[in-house]
Amino acid sequence: MFRPLIRVFVISLLSYSAFLHAQSHTDVVNHVRGEMSFLAGDALRGRGSATRDEFVAASYVASQFESFGLEKAQIQRVSLPSGATTYNAMGILQGTDPELARQTILLSSHLDHLGARSTPTGELIYHGADDNASGTAAVLELARALAALPQRPRRTILFVCFGSEETGGQGDQYFLAHPPLLLSSIVANLEFEMIGQPDRAVRPRQFWLTGWERSNLGPTLAQHGAPLVADPHPREQFFRRSDNFALAQQGIVAQTVSSYGLGAHYHQPSDDLDHIDFEHLTGAIERMISPVEWLSNTDWKPAWNPGGRP
């Protein structure tokens, strides 16, 4: 006589679990839309490298890190030879394992874009929604998710959003010279760059990883559910074209997660919110959370393949 009641109870639990999952997905969608709307909105005028708008973006990211409960949420101020200042935003999720906490996973993006330019007909804003508000939103959502885990990760996770990538990587160079943690502690770096639109060269809701063949990082994360495949555009040499490369030159296994499909909006005013595929963006970010959680809890270390280190 209890079986019908048990069945009803089990169905209720499954329904409640599905409800929680749906709410979690809704939360991610809302968070990403909010972050993207702020970072790529008119008010920040394209977050030009080493501008007040880049500083506002860095302040927003650092304040978000602090609200998630990250330690040492801060802005690195980088003085440039020109007299201008660029900004890195960062925060630390301290690992819980006495040994593994000495190892660091670096999750990063770049904050800046091309800013605003004067034309005979008025100001033209290069919003940089895909490049790279999308990657910054991914770093924020990974920070939010990992900081909210019932059990914090065993390894330490460092979240950094670099300034002035578009003008030569002055932010990442300063970071390398003034790291908040020992560079030797960083066992892997995933840089998120231009993930706001799907690449037709791969399957829907997939990202590709630059330098796939250079290390065992991408294939291993894919085995643990990451929506990652090899970069389908090797001639473009994207491995060398983001902040990860400066870290890779220091020996760190550092690669970029992207889905840029060589589209027409690159470095154009049309790289705006109207051209972001939010279903692709939020779905792929969600699928990265569990593999990154695994990476932050395992004692496995990624390594360069023979000849892969630059």
Secondary structure, DSSP 4 states (H G I P E B T S, - for coil): --HHHHHHHHHHHHHHHHHHHHHHHHHHHHHHHHHHHHHTSGGGTT-BTTSHHHHHHHHHHHHHHHHHT-EEEEEEEEE-TTS-EEEEEEEEE--SSTTGGGSEEEEEEE--B-EEEEETTEEEEE--IIIIIHHHHHHHHHHHHHHTSSS--SSEEEEEEES-TTTT-HHHHHHHHS-SS-GGGEEEEEEE---SS--TTS-TT-EEETTGGGBSHHHHHHHTT--EEE-S-GGG-GGGSSTHHHHHTTT--EEEEE-----TTTTSTT-SGGG--HHHHHHHHHHHHHHHHHHHH------BPTTT--
